[in-house]
């Protein structure tokens, strides 16, 4: 392995470390961008927010502090809330997947690998 190979190997390792450190910010950016640019995501966000405001028991269940009993109707509401959260998280994952491809391609181009 020559010096150029060592530098490129280090550059790839360095990228992984930097991305790991930046991931919370990248994750947050994706959610904010979806909220501003995707009408479906915004509807889910608003529904989630409304459900939390109208159903205080949801936060109690999610936080998991101690025993809680909920009614059949509250259980249905909780399941609906969890479905909304799941849809939002899936949309975020798709965006992160594509963002990773874009960032990876840009990085490889920048270091002359492609």
C-alpha positions in Angstrom: 0.0 0.0 0.0 1.5 3.3 -1.0 1.1 6.7 0.7 -1.7 7.8 -1.7 -3.7 4.7 -0.7 -3.1 5.4 3.0 -4.3 9.0 2.6 -7.5 7.8 0.7 -8.1 5.1 3.3 -7.8 7.7 6.1 -10.1 10.1 4.2 -12.8 7.4 4.1 -12.4 6.5 7.8 -12.4 10.2 8.6 -15.7 10.7 6.7 -17.4 7.9 8.6 -16.4 9.5 12.0 -17.5 12.9 10.8 -20.8 11.7 9.6 -21.4 9.8 12.9 -20.7 13.0 14.8 -23.0 15.1 12.4 -25.8 12.6 12.2 -28.1 14.2 14.8 -27.9 17.5 12.9 -28.4 15.8 9.5 -31.4 13.9 11.0 -32.9 17.1 12.3 -32.3 18.9 9.0 -34.1 16.1 7.1 -37.2 16.4 9.4 -37.2 20.2 9.1 -36.9 20.0 5.3 -39.7 17.5 5.1 -41.9 19.7 7.3 -41.3 22.7 5.0 -41.3 20.9 1.6 -43.6 17.9 1.9 -47.3 18.4 2.3 -48.0 14.8 3.3 -45.3 14.9 6.0 -46.7 18.3 7.3 -50.2 16.7 7.6 -48.8 13.9 9.6 -46.8 16.3 11.8 -49.9 18.4 12.5 -52.0 15.3 13.2 -49.3 14.1 15.7 -49.2 17.4 17.4 -53.0 17.7 17.6 -53.2 14.2 19.0 -50.7 14.9 21.7 -52.5 18.2 22.6 -55.9 16.5 22.8 -54.8 13.2 24.5 -52.4 13.7 27.4 -52.4 10.0 28.1 -50.3 9.4 24.9 -47.3 11.2 26.4 -47.7 9.2 29.7 -47.7 5.9 27.7 -44.7 7.0 25.6 -42.7 8.2 28.5 -43.3 4.9 30.3 -43.2 6.1 33.9 -45.1 3.6 36.0 -48.3 1.8 35.5 -51.0 3.3 33.3 -54.5 2.0 32.3 -56.2 3.2 29.2 -59.7 2.6 27.8 -60.5 0.8 24.6 -61.1 4.2 22.9 -57.7 5.5 24.2 -56.1 2.4 22.9 -57.5 3.0 19.4 -56.2 6.6 19.6 -52.8 5.4 20.8 -52.6 3.0 17.8 -53.5 5.8 15.4 -50.8 8.0 17.0 -48.2 5.2 16.6 -49.2 4.8 13.0 -48.7 8.5 12.4 -45.3 8.4 14.1 -44.4 5.3 12.0 -45.3 7.0 8.7 -43.3 10.1 9.6 -40.2 8.0 10.6 -40.5 6.0 7.3 -40.6 9.2 5.3 -37.5 10.5 7.2 -35.6 7.2 6.6 -36.3 7.5 2.9 -34.9 11.0 2.8 -31.9 10.0 4.9 -31.2 7.1 2.5 -31.2 9.4 -0.5 -29.3 12.1 1.3 -26.6 9.5 2.1 -26.3 8.6 -1.6 -26.0 12.3 -2.6 -23.5 13.0 0.1 -21.5 9.9 -0.7 -21.4 10.6 -4.4 -20.3 14.2 -3.7 -17.6 13.1 -1.4 -16.2 10.5 -3.8 -16.2 13.1 -6.6 -14.4 15.6 -4.3 -11.6 13.1 -3.4 -11.2 12.1 -7.0 -12.4 8.5 -6.6 -15.0 9.0 -9.4 
